Amino acid sequence: MEPRVLVTGGSGFLGGHIVRQLLHDVTTTVAIVSRNPKVPVDVSDKTRISLFPTNLASQDKIEEVFQKFKPHAVIHTASPSYMDTKRVLMKTNVNGTNALLKVAKACIHTKAFVFTSSDEAIMPTQEPTSEENAHRYDEKNAPNAYALSKALAERLVIAAYSEDLYTSVIRIPGIYGEYDNNFVPQLVSSMRKKEHKMQVGNNTKLFEFVYVNKAAEAHILAMKALLDPSTRDQVGGEDFFISDGKPQGLFDFCRRFYAATDNPVRPEEVTSIPLYVMQTMASTLEWLYWVFTLGMVQPDLRRISMDHLDTGCCWSLDKSRRILGYDPVQDQDEVIKRTMEWAMETL
């Protein structure tokens, strides 16, 4: 079989890395589906990529893509920003995922569906937690629209598992690496503005992180397992934690990036701002922006970002290692160094 893989969000950060890795197999062809698709930079063979500008919430448009491309597998990474409105998040993450699942299940060629979820979909943990013991949010306890949208989408994907469509969920935390358009650029900007010695809160919560190449690899491992009759029953209908397996304080993690560019921050140099101060400031700014722009413009400082600092996650990777054969990065410092070499040359 010459695999045909449809990747939603394939022009984005994670999606682009998935596309690059898929093309390492010279028999694979890829369809990138998003609102404004483009070929990711540094791909090995552009001729094996098809671009489909599509609104994921439109089932008719999705059906047209499936009829033309006839994918064997779908890797669904597309998602709005966590700071988008509830309407946008629900439309894309929930309605869009539901439409994609329906079309995939109806397509006789499509057998595998891998969904990219987030640490935000489950309740925070500070002790190594397995997938079986994790608590997924619902309509009653979700702290924000993004968390709810991802949790509801997870439910849809798991529930869609059948002999017609084998599905699984890859749940990832904060992601970093080459071609990052969010986290790493913020770190570079903070260094250039001389703000990298600041810290919000006491930095005691543990967070997981994942190198983008490993996150991409995990999606492909799941896809291949779902396509293989000998392994699909172990992976189908399951969710998997994927990370570097090195939980740590968020600001400790950030300082490792600064140190990789010869800008180390010593403990005595840190200026700490209480979390509640920043939460209050963010809430006030959001209220003022709402009053004066009627919600048409949002401030850079958001309450959801400040609240995230008081959550954290700590995961066991036993299941993903055992079933998917996932192997996290061995030398996190090396991939951080590689990431920052790219960032300082590019950003």
KOLTOR-431952 format. One record per residue (C-alpha): x, y, z. Coordinates in nm, 3 decimals. Each point is the difference from the previous one (the first is absolute). Example, Ala and Ser with C-alpha at 12.3 -4.5 7.8 and 13.67 -1.06 7.14 Angstrom:
# residues 2
+---------+---------+---------+
|       X |       Y |       Z |
+---------+---------+---------+
|   1.230 |  -0.450 |   0.780 |
|   0.137 |   0.344 |  -0.066 |
+---------+---------+---------+
//
This chain:
# residues 347
+---------+---------+---------+
|       X |       Y |       Z |
+---------+---------+---------+
|   0.000 |   0.000 |   0.000 |
|   0.115 |   0.352 |  -0.084 |
|  -0.137 |   0.192 |   0.299 |
|  -0.213 |   0.310 |  -0.054 |
|  -0.015 |   0.211 |   0.316 |
|  -0.222 |   0.303 |   0.054 |
|   0.146 |   0.246 |   0.252 |
|  -0.220 |   0.282 |   0.127 |
|   0.208 |   0.298 |   0.105 |
|   0.288 |  -0.144 |  -0.200 |
|   0.140 |   0.347 |  -0.068 |
|   0.032 |   0.076 |   0.371 |
|   0.278 |  -0.065 |   0.250 |
|  -0.082 |  -0.356 |   0.105 |
|  -0.181 |  -0.086 |  -0.323 |
|   0.299 |   0.110 |  -0.206 |
|   0.231 |  -0.231 |   0.192 |
|  -0.245 |  -0.287 |  -0.046 |
|  -0.007 |   0.065 |  -0.376 |
|   0.382 |   0.006 |  -0.020 |
|   0.028 |  -0.331 |   0.186 |
|  -0.275 |  -0.164 |  -0.206 |
|   0.188 |   0.088 |  -0.318 |
|   0.308 |  -0.189 |   0.123 |
|  -0.188 |  -0.301 |  -0.135 |
|   0.037 |   0.049 |  -0.376 |
|  -0.328 |  -0.182 |  -0.068 |
|  -0.215 |   0.232 |   0.214 |
|  -0.208 |   0.286 |  -0.138 |
|  -0.149 |   0.271 |   0.222 |
|  -0.303 |   0.227 |  -0.019 |
|   0.021 |   0.318 |   0.209 |
|  -0.341 |   0.132 |   0.100 |
|  -0.046 |   0.343 |   0.160 |
|  -0.149 |   0.341 |  -0.072 |
|   0.318 |   0.125 |  -0.167 |
|   0.220 |  -0.303 |  -0.070 |
|   0.358 |   0.033 |  -0.114 |
|   0.290 |  -0.238 |  -0.041 |
|   0.215 |  -0.006 |   0.317 |
|   0.358 |   0.119 |  -0.040 |
|   0.279 |  -0.255 |  -0.044 |
|  -0.219 |  -0.288 |  -0.116 |
|   0.177 |  -0.277 |  -0.190 |
|  -0.240 |  -0.021 |  -0.297 |
|  -0.265 |   0.263 |  -0.071 |
|  -0.143 |  -0.207 |  -0.286 |
|  -0.149 |  -0.246 |   0.249 |
|  -0.203 |   0.270 |   0.177 |
|  -0.351 |   0.111 |  -0.096 |
|  -0.152 |   0.317 |   0.146 |
|  -0.370 |   0.030 |   0.080 |
|  -0.129 |   0.336 |   0.131 |
|  -0.295 |  -0.115 |   0.210 |
|  -0.218 |   0.108 |   0.289 |
|   0.004 |  -0.297 |   0.236 |
|  -0.346 |   0.086 |   0.130 |
|  -0.144 |  -0.053 |  -0.350 |
|  -0.077 |  -0.369 |  -0.042 |
|  -0.076 |   0.045 |  -0.371 |
|   0.345 |   0.150 |  -0.063 |
|   0.168 |  -0.278 |   0.198 |
|  -0.187 |  -0.262 |  -0.204 |
|   0.137 |   0.156 |  -0.319 |
|   0.355 |  -0.034 |   0.133 |
|  -0.052 |  -0.366 |   0.093 |
|  -0.153 |  -0.077 |  -0.339 |
|   0.302 |   0.148 |  -0.177 |
|   0.284 |  -0.121 |   0.224 |
|  -0.145 |  -0.326 |   0.142 |
|   0.220 |   0.001 |   0.315 |
|   0.095 |  -0.319 |   0.178 |
|   0.060 |   0.196 |   0.321 |
|  -0.083 |   0.337 |   0.157 |
|   0.223 |   0.187 |   0.245 |
|  -0.210 |   0.283 |   0.141 |
|   0.225 |   0.270 |   0.151 |
|  -0.193 |   0.314 |  -0.098 |
|  -0.122 |   0.216 |   0.288 |
|  -0.057 |   0.368 |   0.071 |
|   0.209 |   0.174 |   0.264 |
|  -0.094 |  -0.064 |   0.361 |
|  -0.075 |   0.373 |   0.021 |
|  -0.266 |  -0.005 |  -0.273 |
|  -0.367 |   0.053 |   0.077 |
|  -0.221 |  -0.282 |   0.123 |
|  -0.198 |   0.015 |  -0.325 |
|   0.311 |  -0.049 |  -0.213 |
|   0.140 |  -0.274 |   0.225 |
|  -0.323 |  -0.200 |   0.005 |
|  -0.056 |   0.043 |  -0.373 |
|   0.345 |  -0.130 |  -0.092 |
|   0.102 |  -0.237 |   0.277 |
|  -0.339 |  -0.159 |   0.062 |
|  -0.218 |   0.048 |  -0.308 |
|   0.296 |  -0.025 |  -0.237 |
|   0.131 |  -0.317 |   0.164 |
|  -0.348 |  -0.153 |  -0.006 |
|  -0.041 |   0.078 |  -0.371 |
|   0.344 |  -0.141 |  -0.077 |
|  -0.077 |  -0.322 |   0.189 |
|  -0.330 |  -0.049 |  -0.182 |
|   0.159 |   0.042 |  -0.342 |
|   0.299 |  -0.219 |   0.091 |
|  -0.226 |  -0.278 |   0.126 |
|  -0.206 |   0.012 |  -0.319 |
|   0.309 |  -0.020 |  -0.226 |
|   0.082 |  -0.361 |  -0.088 |
|   0.368 |   0.086 |  -0.041 |
|   0.047 |   0.163 |   0.343 |
|   0.081 |  -0.230 |   0.291 |
|   0.211 |   0.207 |   0.244 |
|  -0.074 |   0.328 |   0.178 |
|   0.249 |   0.162 |   0.240 |
|  -0.105 |   0.309 |   0.196 |
|   0.235 |   0.253 |   0.158 |
|  -0.122 |   0.096 |   0.346 |
|   0.149 |   0.204 |   0.282 |
|   0.093 |  -0.014 |   0.366 |
|  -0.277 |   0.259 |   0.037 |
|  -0.264 |  -0.268 |  -0.062 |
|   0.062 |  -0.165 |   0.337 |
|   0.022 |   0.115 |   0.360 |
|   0.345 |   0.113 |   0.122 |
|   0.224 |  -0.252 |   0.177 |
|   0.321 |   0.028 |   0.198 |
|   0.070 |  -0.372 |   0.039 |
|   0.074 |  -0.233 |  -0.294 |
|  -0.345 |  -0.084 |  -0.134 |
|  -0.100 |  -0.273 |  -0.243 |
|  -0.259 |   0.041 |  -0.274 |
|  -0.234 |  -0.229 |   0.192 |
|   0.012 |   0.224 |   0.308 |
|  -0.024 |   0.334 |  -0.181 |
|  -0.323 |   0.198 |   0.037 |
|  -0.129 |   0.153 |  -0.321 |
|  -0.190 |   0.327 |   0.032 |
|  -0.370 |   0.029 |  -0.080 |
|  -0.259 |   0.276 |  -0.032 |
|  -0.030 |   0.035 |   0.378 |
|   0.364 |   0.040 |   0.101 |
|   0.201 |   0.123 |  -0.300 |
|   0.192 |   0.317 |   0.099 |
|  -0.017 |   0.159 |  -0.346 |
|  -0.137 |  -0.048 |  -0.352 |
|   0.322 |  -0.144 |  -0.141 |
|   0.018 |  -0.273 |   0.266 |
|  -0.365 |  -0.087 |  -0.057 |
|   0.033 |  -0.008 |  -0.378 |
|   0.298 |  -0.236 |   0.012 |
|  -0.166 |  -0.224 |   0.259 |
|  -0.320 |  -0.025 |  -0.204 |
|   0.198 |  -0.071 |  -0.316 |
|   0.189 |  -0.278 |   0.179 |
|  -0.330 |  -0.160 |   0.094 |
|  -0.119 |   0.012 |  -0.359 |
|   0.319 |  -0.163 |  -0.129 |
|   0.001 |  -0.279 |   0.258 |
|  -0.373 |  -0.065 |  -0.054 |
|   0.049 |  -0.024 |  -0.378 |
|   0.228 |  -0.304 |   0.036 |
|  -0.141 |  -0.292 |  -0.196 |
|   0.096 |  -0.257 |  -0.262 |
|  -0.081 |   0.265 |  -0.260 |
|   0.239 |   0.257 |   0.150 |
|   0.279 |  -0.065 |   0.250 |
|   0.060 |   0.312 |   0.209 |
|   0.241 |   0.118 |   0.267 |
|   0.090 |   0.317 |   0.188 |
|   0.353 |   0.137 |   0.042 |
|   0.002 |   0.237 |   0.297 |
|   0.294 |   0.243 |   0.007 |
|   0.113 |   0.280 |   0.235 |
|   0.194 |   0.316 |  -0.088 |
|   0.189 |  -0.057 |  -0.324 |
|   0.331 |   0.145 |  -0.118 |
|   0.258 |  -0.042 |  -0.274 |
|   0.110 |   0.126 |  -0.339 |
|  -0.259 |   0.202 |  -0.196 |
|  -0.188 |   0.087 |   0.321 |
|  -0.223 |   0.303 |  -0.050 |
|  -0.110 |   0.051 |   0.359 |
|   0.199 |  -0.109 |   0.306 |
|   0.356 |   0.036 |  -0.130 |
|  -0.063 |   0.340 |  -0.168 |
|  -0.134 |   0.124 |   0.335 |
|   0.322 |  -0.110 |   0.170 |
|   0.214 |   0.174 |  -0.262 |
|  -0.210 |   0.315 |   0.032 |
|   0.033 |   0.000 |   0.379 |
|   0.379 |  -0.023 |  -0.027 |
|   0.018 |   0.285 |  -0.249 |
|  -0.221 |   0.214 |   0.222 |
|   0.210 |  -0.092 |   0.305 |
|  -0.309 |  -0.151 |   0.166 |
|   0.133 |  -0.355 |   0.031 |
|   0.092 |   0.037 |   0.367 |
|  -0.362 |   0.052 |   0.102 |
|  -0.221 |  -0.272 |   0.145 |
|  -0.372 |  -0.015 |   0.080 |
|  -0.095 |  -0.198 |   0.309 |
|   0.219 |  -0.230 |   0.208 |
|   0.085 |  -0.245 |  -0.282 |
|  -0.080 |  -0.307 |   0.213 |
|  -0.250 |  -0.168 |  -0.232 |
|   0.134 |  -0.279 |  -0.220 |
|  -0.070 |   0.011 |  -0.374 |
|   0.065 |  -0.246 |  -0.281 |
|   0.151 |   0.107 |  -0.333 |
|   0.063 |  -0.180 |  -0.328 |
|   0.248 |   0.048 |  -0.283 |
|  -0.195 |   0.043 |  -0.322 |
|   0.184 |  -0.274 |  -0.192 |
|  -0.098 |  -0.250 |   0.268 |
|  -0.360 |   0.121 |   0.005 |
|  -0.016 |  -0.046 |  -0.377 |
|   0.158 |  -0.344 |   0.027 |
|  -0.262 |  -0.108 |   0.256 |
|  -0.284 |   0.091 |  -0.237 |
|   0.155 |  -0.208 |  -0.276 |
|   0.061 |  -0.294 |   0.234 |
|  -0.368 |   0.007 |   0.094 |
|  -0.108 |   0.030 |  -0.363 |
|   0.213 |  -0.297 |  -0.107 |
|  -0.126 |  -0.209 |   0.290 |
|  -0.362 |   0.078 |  -0.093 |
|   0.062 |  -0.100 |  -0.362 |
|   0.162 |  -0.329 |   0.102 |
|  -0.259 |  -0.277 |   0.064 |
|   0.234 |  -0.163 |   0.252 |
|   0.022 |   0.309 |   0.227 |
|  -0.309 |   0.213 |  -0.070 |
|  -0.207 |  -0.155 |   0.280 |
|   0.261 |   0.102 |   0.259 |
|   0.009 |   0.361 |  -0.119 |
|  -0.356 |   0.054 |  -0.120 |
|  -0.228 |   0.188 |   0.237 |
|   0.295 |   0.096 |   0.222 |
|   0.162 |   0.324 |   0.112 |
|   0.374 |   0.044 |   0.053 |
|   0.212 |   0.244 |   0.198 |
|   0.297 |   0.125 |  -0.202 |
|   0.273 |   0.219 |   0.150 |
|   0.375 |   0.018 |   0.061 |
|  -0.060 |  -0.176 |   0.331 |
|   0.180 |   0.273 |   0.194 |
|  -0.252 |   0.204 |   0.204 |
|   0.140 |   0.327 |   0.136 |
|  -0.090 |   0.355 |   0.093 |
|  -0.103 |   0.214 |  -0.297 |
|   0.250 |   0.277 |   0.069 |
|   0.278 |  -0.253 |   0.069 |
|  -0.071 |  -0.140 |  -0.345 |
|   0.007 |   0.345 |  -0.159 |
|   0.335 |   0.080 |   0.162 |
|   0.154 |  -0.306 |  -0.165 |
|  -0.076 |   0.163 |  -0.336 |
|   0.160 |   0.326 |   0.112 |
|   0.306 |  -0.189 |   0.123 |
|   0.029 |  -0.171 |  -0.338 |
|   0.062 |   0.344 |  -0.155 |
|   0.257 |   0.097 |   0.264 |
|  -0.257 |   0.207 |   0.191 |
|  -0.022 |  -0.193 |   0.327 |
|  -0.217 |   0.135 |   0.281 |
|   0.136 |  -0.053 |   0.350 |
|  -0.252 |  -0.055 |   0.284 |
|   0.091 |   0.330 |   0.164 |
|  -0.075 |   0.185 |  -0.325 |
|  -0.363 |  -0.113 |  -0.018 |
|  -0.270 |   0.262 |   0.055 |
|  -0.319 |  -0.170 |   0.113 |
|  -0.348 |   0.150 |  -0.039 |
|  -0.280 |  -0.156 |   0.207 |
|  -0.243 |  -0.199 |  -0.214 |
|  -0.309 |   0.167 |   0.147 |
|   0.133 |   0.341 |  -0.107 |
|   0.028 |  -0.112 |  -0.362 |
|  -0.337 |  -0.175 |   0.013 |
|  -0.165 |   0.319 |   0.125 |
|   0.177 |   0.209 |  -0.260 |
|  -0.103 |  -0.237 |  -0.279 |
|  -0.364 |  -0.002 |   0.109 |
|  -0.005 |   0.379 |   0.020 |
|   0.151 |   0.036 |  -0.346 |
|  -0.248 |  -0.243 |  -0.151 |
|  -0.289 |   0.194 |   0.155 |
|   0.132 |   0.332 |  -0.128 |
|   0.053 |  -0.137 |  -0.350 |
|  -0.352 |  -0.140 |   0.004 |
|  -0.146 |   0.334 |   0.107 |
|   0.189 |   0.212 |  -0.251 |
|   0.010 |  -0.237 |  -0.300 |
|  -0.318 |  -0.203 |   0.064 |
|   0.212 |  -0.314 |   0.003 |
|   0.137 |   0.059 |  -0.351 |
|   0.360 |   0.030 |   0.128 |
|   0.172 |  -0.208 |   0.267 |
|   0.299 |   0.105 |   0.212 |
|   0.331 |  -0.185 |  -0.024 |
|  -0.019 |  -0.081 |   0.372 |
|  -0.284 |  -0.250 |   0.053 |
|  -0.141 |  -0.150 |   0.318 |
|   0.000 |  -0.350 |  -0.151 |
|   0.379 |   0.021 |  -0.044 |
|   0.052 |   0.105 |   0.361 |
|  -0.234 |  -0.270 |   0.134 |
|   0.196 |  -0.262 |  -0.195 |
|   0.305 |   0.070 |   0.217 |
|  -0.190 |  -0.142 |   0.297 |
|  -0.090 |  -0.332 |  -0.164 |
|   0.284 |  -0.227 |  -0.115 |
|   0.016 |  -0.364 |  -0.103 |
|   0.209 |  -0.306 |   0.078 |
|  -0.047 |  -0.315 |  -0.206 |
|   0.103 |  -0.362 |  -0.020 |
|   0.117 |  -0.104 |  -0.347 |
|  -0.025 |  -0.373 |   0.071 |
|  -0.299 |  -0.054 |  -0.229 |
|   0.141 |   0.189 |  -0.299 |
|   0.336 |  -0.176 |   0.039 |
|  -0.157 |  -0.345 |   0.030 |
|  -0.271 |   0.021 |  -0.266 |
|   0.128 |   0.257 |  -0.251 |
|   0.371 |  -0.065 |   0.045 |
|   0.044 |   0.370 |   0.077 |
|   0.348 |   0.105 |   0.114 |
|   0.032 |   0.357 |   0.137 |
|   0.303 |   0.220 |  -0.057 |
|   0.305 |  -0.125 |   0.185 |
|   0.187 |   0.331 |   0.015 |
|  -0.239 |   0.291 |   0.049 |
|   0.286 |   0.249 |   0.028 |
|   0.120 |  -0.099 |  -0.347 |
|  -0.337 |   0.056 |  -0.169 |
|  -0.042 |   0.328 |   0.190 |
|   0.339 |   0.110 |  -0.130 |
|  -0.095 |  -0.103 |  -0.352 |
|  -0.329 |   0.187 |   0.028 |
|   0.167 |   0.320 |   0.115 |
|   0.265 |  -0.018 |  -0.272 |
|  -0.284 |  -0.003 |  -0.251 |
|  -0.185 |   0.277 |   0.185 |
|   0.293 |   0.241 |   0.026 |
|   0.075 |  -0.044 |  -0.371 |
|  -0.360 |   0.027 |  -0.115 |
|  -0.209 |   0.218 |   0.231 |
+---------+---------+---------+
//
